[in-house]
Amino acid sequence: MLSRNCSVMELPEGVVLLDSLGDLQSDNIHPILVCGSHCGGSSDLAAHIKNCGVKVAFLNNAGVGKNQAGIRGLTHYDAANILACAVDNYSAEIGISQDTWDSGIISHTGAKAEAAGIKAGDSVKEAIAKISHIAKALSFETKSKNNESPAENNVQDKSTKGDLKKQKQTQVAGTTVTVTDSITFLNKSNAGDIVVCGSHGGVSAGAYAQKYHVKAVFFNDAGIGKNNAGIKSLESLSEAGIPACTVDCMSAEIFNGQDVLANGIITVCNQLAKAANISEKMTVKEAIQFLSV
């Protein structure tokens, strides 16, 4: 979704704010993406973002976390010829693109960003100003590609978001669990599922959990961060009737649902999860057994 408090007229040419990468569309015409999502990722995710016309991306470092998973995307974005930076999760709320734009401070840069003169400590606005000389050219290039015929547009990397939306069902002590790297990869068929995902527990991720009417959900806490943004959805999920927990970003990699299931240690539980006798410091597998009834 476009950030709620943002007027497009206030942004430099070519810039778009999105709270979640899950909201990025193939017909995007904005080459510079300021996004509330984490800066984890894979080559497939980078290819999808490239295919959506993105040339520059600013994302949240999600507390960096286990195996530096929160900034892993930087390498993949560089390989896909995307200039990418991660902002400090205590400078901007994860899942809130407007805050990334208003307050984000760069913590990590990819090689292309470094070559462009962007460095740790720059604000997102300062970083974009440093590449303003190429922003118009990027915008023209993206718009030109979107004006090509469908056949011409298909001559791109073969990876699509459809390829990304992988999920699997597994058994934990007799309970069926859906495991996926991102809450945005769910669909209507996941209604009533117990979901273990690699997403952060911020507001935008919680909205997807509610959209798909899951039975319960486990997120990564993304280092918790500014204004507790990494766990902010838990209360609203409780109000929506969904038990929800986050796991320590140092116990499991963000954007890695299988690692959350295998190694996640719970840091925060909402009221419904607590009512089910789930508590902090439990493993995700231990907690799931309390949701089987």
Phi, psi and omega in degrees: 000147173293136182308134191299325187261013188260131168261124182302329182297339182277349186266150173297159180302135176089356184261137173228144175254127175227134179290331183221142173298337178296343181266359180286129184251156182294338180267016177305136179246008183254114184284343182249114185253121172252113194230145179280351182290166177289164180259025170284189175148190184210173178295325178295319179295318179298320179295321177298315181296319177299317181293343176269011174085010181278131178247337182221135181221136174241123186225171183271141182281356173053033180077006183065297169075191184303131179053027180054035183297332183291345178236013183299331182298335184304317179295317181292323178293319177301316180297331179270008179065036175249127175284121186225146177222153173247140177257152180297133183288350173262358174265331182215144181288129175295141180085359182234100184291327179299321179289327175299318178291314185288321193230354186297133177243127183297130175251329182216146180233149169280172183297322180293322178294318179298320179294333179276000177092006177279138182221162175303137182102340174291147169281163177301319180296320178295319181297316180293324177298326180293338180248017182299331182293340178250355184298317181295320179295319177298316181297317179297318181296317181295316180296322179297318179295323180288344177269356177288164178290158178306321181296319179293320181295335183282351177277071181221185175302145185284341181295135177228170179298328178302322178294331184285329194286058182272139173212156177221152176257135180221165181254133174235108182050043177085358180257131179281131182231139174263126182244129180209154182286334182219139176298336180287350180274357179285169176213184185300334181289349181272003177303130180086001180279150163273120189245131171245117186229164180268006180285161170288167180260028181282180186301314184295322178292320178298326179296323177292321178299319178289320181303321184262007171054049179289159179281320179200159184211144176240128181243172167271141182279356175053032180076008181065296169075194185303130178053031180057032187299327183291347180233012192293338182283346190299319182294315181293328176293322176298316178297332179273000177087021183243113173298135183213146179220159169242155176247155180299130181294343176271350178267333182212146181287137171291150184063032178216084183300324180295323178290325175298317179293315187284325191228357185296134176246124187291134177253322183220138177236144173277178187297322180292323177294319177297322179295337177271009179074022172273141183220164177301149179078355170291156168280161177298320180296320176296318183294321182301328180297336178277353181256002187285341182272000000 
